[in-house]
Amino acid sequence: MSYEIKLPQFEGPFDLLLFFIERDELDIYDIPISHITNEFLEFLKTLEELNLEVASEFILVASTLMRIKAKMLLPRADLDETGAEIDPRKDLVDRLIAYKKFKEASLQLGELEAQQILMHPRGNVEQEWKSFKEGNKVQEELSQIDLYKLLKAFRGVMDKHFQEVNKPKHTITLYPYSIDEKKEQLLSQLKKKKKIDFLSVLKQSKEKMEAIFNFLAILDLVQQQKITLVFGEGFNQFWLTAKEEA
């Protein structure tokens, strides 16, 4: 027996992000992207553990957060035409602010609608429905049905069934790696060796995703000034050294 769990408090991914920001009293114009990304992914992981289907818009926002986090780890920032640094969070912040405004406006409209219903109550619904059924006799409707209408209705039902069976399903693959774990491995190797070349780090990776985690760990260590990159000759040839040995 399976149980369906609904979460009406989060109407979409932006609603979830606003919840994290308001709960932790964060500045929406200066979002700590690493913290908010971890919170968002933990929520999606909880949905997976509860066997709930994750909507495509949640997966899209999760990938956007990870892309922004990777951009902020890069040592070289993007610049605009005037030479000013481009904040990779700007587009996300603008969309969150716009969503917040629409959400507040919808709540106000909902309150006005509730007040309007109280001011102008509707008539007797049961009596109207009874009159409607009396004016539409079932026998008259059945007498107008022919084989073509039956086949058309059957075709419509089968099309809806086909769409429901073949609608895309989205899943999130959880890899057995973490950036913190890869950072500890790199620092442990640098304690044994004075320097490690970049290609040897990639050769240690068993698959493409592990290589990506290793690369992100290197960028994070460079940003934290725990390691230094020493560039050599050739394409993509550089060495990793611990900061105290640089």
Secondary structure, DSSP 4 states (H G I P E B T S, - for coil): -------TT--SHHHHHHHHHHHTT--TTS--HHHHHHHHHHHHHHHHHTTPPPPHHHHHHHHHHHHHHHHHHSSSPPB-TTSPBPPTTHHHHHHHHHHHHHHHHHHHHHHHHHHHHHHS----HHHHHHHHHHHS-HHHHHHT--HHHHHHHHHHHHHHHHHHHT------PPPS--HHHHHHHHHHHHHHSSEEEHHHHHHT-SSHHHHHHHHHHHHHHHHTTSEEEEE-SSTT-EEEEEGGG-
